[in-house]
Amino acid sequence: MTLRLTDDQLELVMRACEPLDPSKRCVLMERTAAALRSVSGRINDSDVEHAVKLALRGLQQAPAA
């Protein structure tokens, strides 16, 4: 299944990748795509935001105290 995102939606995903270690960016992209494949109908901005939030779980490091 091909995912079709708007430029703004793709930018949202790319911004989520920026702070991640480069080795984790592919995981984020794969998780986001998997979450979006479960969306029926046209993908909207809210769907992308939700998918990215789910994909980020466990990938982000907590700030140093």
Secondary structure, DSSP 4 states (H G I P E B T S, - for coil): ------HHHHHHHHHHHTTS-HHHHHHHHHHHHHHHHT--SS--HHHHHHHHHHHHTTTSPPPP-
